[in-house]
C-alpha cells in the first residue's frame, strides 16, 4: 500500500481531505501520512523550509495528492509541499504528484501523464490534444498553482491532473492514478526553478 501525502487548503477544502481519508481507511486504498505543516517558520531560508517539510513531514511518502479548490493556488504551504514533494533529496527521494480538481472550481479539463490512465480512467475520451503553450494551460486550469503549471509544461515531469468526479464515481480510478504516479516517480524530471512562495496570495477573484 502506497504512502500518500495530501496537500490542500485547510480552510476551504478540509471536507475533501476527510473524504479521501475515509475512503483510504474504509477500502484500504492507500496509507495517509499527511500532517499539518502550518507551524513551519516561514522566516527560515528556503532550503531550510524545504528540508523540514520533506525530511520531517513528508518523510517516506512516495505520492503527493494536491487537492485544488478556489484558493489553493495562492497558499504558500501548498507551494512548499509541492516543491518538497518534487525535490530529490538525500533523506527522501522525489514523489509522484497527482492533482485532483475539486467541484468548487467546475473543472472542464484533465491531463493524463501516464499512458495507463487514458484507457482506464478516460475511456470516454476519444481524442487527446498535446498542449505546449503556457497561456493555454492557464486558460484550461486557472486555479492550478503556478508550480503545477510549470511542470505540466515540463515534458518529463509526468504530473497528472484529474477531477473529483472521476475518482468519486469509481475509486479504482484513484488507485490506478496513485499506482501510476508511484511507478513513474523516479523518472520524473521536475521543474523547480520557481522560488518557493514567501506569502499567501489574496483570494482569487
N, C-alpha and C positions, 0 to 999 in steps of 0.2 A: 504494500500500500504506500503510495507516494506521500511525502510530507509537503504540505501546501501552506504557503503564507498568503493571507488575504489582505490586500491594500485597498483602502476605501476612505471616504469622507465620513467620519464618525457621526457628525451632527445630522447629516441628511440621510445617510444610506445604511444605518445600522440594521434595518429590517432585512436587507439583502444578505449582509454578513450572517445574521442569525439564521436565515433560511438555509444558506449554504452549510452552516454548521449542523443544523438539524438533519439535512439530507445526508451529510457525511457520516454522522453518528448512526442514523437510523438504517442506512443501507450499506455502510462500510465503503463509501466511495473513495475517501482519502483521509489522511490524518491531518487535522488542522493544527498548525503550530504557530498561529498568529498570536501576537502580543501587542500591547499598547506602547507605541514609541513616542507618544506625545510629551514624554518627560525628557527627551534628548535636548541638551542645551544647544540652542541654535546660535550661540556666540562662539562655539568651538570652530576651529579650522575645518574646511570642507572635508579633508581627508580623515580627520578625527570623527566627524559625523558619520561618514561612510563606514568607517571601521566599526564603530559602535553598533550601527544598525545591522550591518552584515554579519559581524562576528558574534555579537551579543544577543541580537533579536531574531534575525532570520536563521541564524545558526546553521543547521544542516538541512534546511528546507531545499527542495530541488525544483519546485514550481511556484511561481507567484501569480496569483489571480488578482487583476486590477479591476475593481468594480467602478464603473464610470457613470456618475449622475450629473446633475446640473452644475455643480460647483467643484467637482473633483479636480479638474484641470489646473485650478489655481491654488491647490493645497500643497504647502511646502513639504509636509510629512509624506504625502503620497509620492511627490517627486523624489524625495530622499530614498524611499523604499524601492521605487522603480530603479533608480540609479544603482543602489546597493545590490539589488537582485541581478542586475546585468553585469556588475563588476566581478571580474575573475580574480579573487583574492587568494592569499596563501593559506588562510584558515578554511574558508568556504569558497567553493567554486561558483561560477555563474549559474543562474537558474533559467529554466524555460519561463516564458511570460505569456499569459493568456489574458486578453482583455474582454470583459463582459459588459456590454452597454445595457443600462437599466431602462425600464419603461419610461421613466420621467423625462428622458431625452428623445423619446419617439424615434429610435434608430431605423434607418432605411437601408443601410449597407453593412456588409461584413467582409472580412478578409481571411481567406484560408491559406495560411502559410505552409501547411503540411498537406501533402498530397492525399493522405488518407481521409482528410476532412471533407474533401469535395464530394466524394461518393457517399460517405456515411452520414455526414451532418447536413449536407445541402443537396439531396437527390433531386429536389425540385428545381434546382438552378441548372439551366441548360447552356448558359453562356457565361464565360468568365472574361473579365477585362483586366489587363495589366495597366496599372497606374504608375507613372513615374514623375508626376508633376505635383509639387507640394501644395499649390493652391487648390488642386483638385482633391487631394486628401483632406485639406482643411474644410473644403466645401462639404465633403461627404461626412466628415467626422468633426463637426465644430466644437464638440465637448471633450474631445480626447486631449490629454496632457501633451504638451509640445514634445516631450521626450519620446512619447509613443509615436507621434508623427515622424520624428527623426528616424525612428527605427523601422517604420513602415517604408520609409524611403531607402533604408539600407538594404541592399539586395540579399545579404546573407544573415540578416538578424532573425528572421523566422518568428515574427510576432503575429499571432492570430487575433482577430477581433470578431466577436460574435455578439448575439443579442440574448437577453434574459429569456425571451420566449423560446429560443432554440434549446435551452437546457431545461427549463421548467416543464416543457412539453414532453421531454424524453431525457431522463437523467443519464442514459447510456451515452448521449452526446457529450455530456460533461466529462465522463470518464474517458471517452475517446480523445477529447482535446487535451486533457491533462496528460494522458499517456503520450500523445504526440509531442507535447511541449517537453516532457521529461526525456523522451528518446532522443530528441534533437538538440537538447540544451547545450551540450559540449561543442556542437558545430556552429552555434550562433556567433556571428561577428557583430556585436552591438556597437552602435554609435553613442559614445559617452562624451562627445565634445562639448555639449551644452553644460555650462556651470550649474551646480545644484542651486535650487531656489533658496533665497535668503529670507523670504517672507511670503505670506499668503496674498494672493491677488484679490481684488474686490469681486464681489459676486458677479457672475456672468449674466449680462442682460441680453 
